[in-house]
């Protein structure tokens, strides 16, 4: 599920956590970055994802929870699934890291 946007009422963003896993032990969080896709329902977000590295760029493919990436009746309309393609932007100066929608 997405997290409420701190400055925009009625908008939620997913947070993507990069972690290091060591065998069966606990994981260590490396960083947490916001996905810049606007969700309009608080109970929707990304329900599955894949990470791809190609030609020096990092990508995240996120499967939306709900059709059209929406909640309510529109989100239950079958056959309208969506995949969000985003690329990683590292933190610079005062800007935090982010996954920018392509």
Backbone torsions as a table, in degrees:
resi	resn	phi	psi	omega
1	UNK	NA	153.3	-177.4
2	UNK	-84.3	166.9	-179.4
3	UNK	-108.2	136.9	-179.3
4	UNK	-57.0	134.2	177.2
5	UNK	-68.5	131.7	-175.0
6	UNK	-68.3	-19.7	-174.9
7	UNK	-120.5	-7.6	-175.6
8	UNK	-127.9	105.8	-178.4
9	UNK	-64.4	137.4	178.4
10	UNK	82.5	8.1	179.3
11	UNK	-122.4	138.2	178.5
12	UNK	-127.7	149.6	176.2
13	UNK	-125.7	146.7	173.1
14	UNK	-82.1	151.7	176.9
15	UNK	-116.6	127.8	-178.4
16	UNK	-106.1	124.2	-177.2
17	UNK	-103.3	125.5	173.1
18	UNK	-96.1	125.5	-174.8
19	UNK	-134.8	155.9	174.4
20	UNK	-108.3	126.8	-179.1
21	UNK	-108.4	132.1	179.5
22	UNK	-116.6	96.8	178.6
23	UNK	57.7	-129.4	179.8
24	UNK	-98.3	4.0	-179.5
25	UNK	-78.4	-174.9	-179.3
26	UNK	-68.7	159.9	177.7
27	UNK	-96.2	159.5	179.4
28	UNK	-117.6	123.3	178.8
29	UNK	-74.2	125.7	177.5
30	UNK	-88.3	-48.3	176.7
31	UNK	-163.8	159.8	177.9
32	UNK	-128.7	124.5	-174.9
33	UNK	-129.3	146.2	-178.9
34	UNK	-81.1	142.6	170.9
35	UNK	-89.0	127.4	-172.6
36	UNK	-82.3	22.0	177.1
37	UNK	-89.4	132.6	-179.6
38	UNK	-87.5	115.3	171.5
39	UNK	-94.6	141.4	-176.8
40	UNK	-106.4	8.4	178.1
41	UNK	-133.1	131.0	-176.3
42	UNK	-67.6	-17.1	-179.6
43	UNK	-104.8	19.7	177.4
44	UNK	-121.6	161.7	180.0
45	UNK	178.1	-141.5	178.8
46	UNK	-104.0	125.6	-178.5
47	UNK	-102.1	-6.6	176.8
48	UNK	-164.5	154.2	-178.2
49	UNK	-155.3	163.6	176.8
50	UNK	-139.2	144.4	178.9
51	UNK	-107.7	134.8	178.7
52	UNK	-134.5	134.2	173.0
53	UNK	-115.3	125.7	-178.2
54	UNK	-148.5	130.1	177.4
55	UNK	51.3	41.0	176.9
56	UNK	80.0	0.6	177.6
57	UNK	-109.1	152.2	179.4
58	UNK	-113.3	133.5	-178.2
59	UNK	-125.8	149.0	172.2
60	UNK	-123.8	126.3	175.0
61	UNK	-105.6	116.9	-176.4
62	UNK	-114.6	127.2	176.8
63	UNK	-85.7	121.1	-178.8
64	UNK	-67.3	142.4	171.4
65	UNK	-85.7	117.8	-176.0
66	UNK	94.9	139.9	177.4
67	UNK	-65.4	149.1	-174.6
68	UNK	59.6	11.4	-173.6
69	UNK	60.7	33.1	-175.3
70	UNK	-123.4	162.4	172.2
71	UNK	-99.9	-173.5	176.4
72	UNK	66.6	-158.6	-176.7
73	UNK	-59.6	-40.1	-179.3
74	UNK	-62.3	-37.0	179.6
75	UNK	-71.3	-14.3	178.3
76	UNK	-96.2	-0.9	179.8
77	UNK	-70.6	108.8	-172.9
78	UNK	-65.5	150.8	174.8
79	UNK	83.9	15.1	-178.3
80	UNK	-126.6	41.4	178.1
81	UNK	-66.2	155.2	-178.3
82	UNK	-133.8	145.9	175.7
83	UNK	-118.8	127.6	178.5
84	UNK	-96.3	123.5	177.4
85	UNK	-104.5	124.0	-178.2
86	UNK	-137.0	155.1	177.5
87	UNK	-118.8	150.6	-175.4
88	UNK	-80.7	135.1	172.9
89	UNK	-122.5	115.9	-177.0
90	UNK	-71.8	159.8	178.9
91	UNK	-66.0	138.0	175.8
92	UNK	-139.8	130.3	179.4
93	UNK	55.4	-119.5	-179.4
94	UNK	-93.3	-7.0	179.0
95	UNK	-79.7	136.0	177.8
96	UNK	-82.8	162.8	175.7
97	UNK	-65.1	156.0	-178.7
98	UNK	-157.1	161.5	170.9
99	UNK	-110.4	109.3	-176.3
100	UNK	-90.6	129.8	179.9
101	UNK	-66.1	131.5	179.6
102	UNK	-82.8	NA	NA
